[in-house]
Amino acid sequence: MRDLIMLAVTGFVLIIFGIILQGCTTVKPYEREHLADRVMQFDAFAEEVMLERHFLETREGSIGGNGGAGGGCACN
């Protein structure tokens, strides 16, 4: 009886694993241009955010834990 239960659990796990793997698809080379689009990025305006953060850090004369030390002149 114990072997039958183990066989059923193993079969169930394999079926679930197979269903999960069906969600993994390959991306064709000509489809990659759509995935690399700026709209598809998590933060579409990363450059602007970094630039604004740089201005704020140089005005305040401090760095907020996400970069290195710098002066207040914004010339680095």
Contacts in CASP RR format, 6 or more apart in sequence:
PFRMAT RR
TARGET T0000
AUTHOR 0000-0000-0000
METHOD contacts of the structure
MODEL  1
MRDLIMLAVTGFVLIIFGIILQGCTTVKPYEREHLADRVMQFDAFAEEVM
LERHFLETREGSIGGNGGAGGGCACN
27 35 0 8 1.000
34 40 0 8 1.000
38 44 0 8 1.000
43 49 0 8 1.000
53 66 0 8 1.000
54 74 0 8 1.000
55 74 0 8 1.000
57 63 0 8 1.000
57 64 0 8 1.000
57 70 0 8 1.000
58 70 0 8 1.000
58 71 0 8 1.000
58 72 0 8 1.000
58 73 0 8 1.000
58 74 0 8 1.000
59 72 0 8 1.000
61 70 0 8 1.000
61 71 0 8 1.000
61 72 0 8 1.000
63 69 0 8 1.000
63 70 0 8 1.000
70 76 0 8 1.000
END
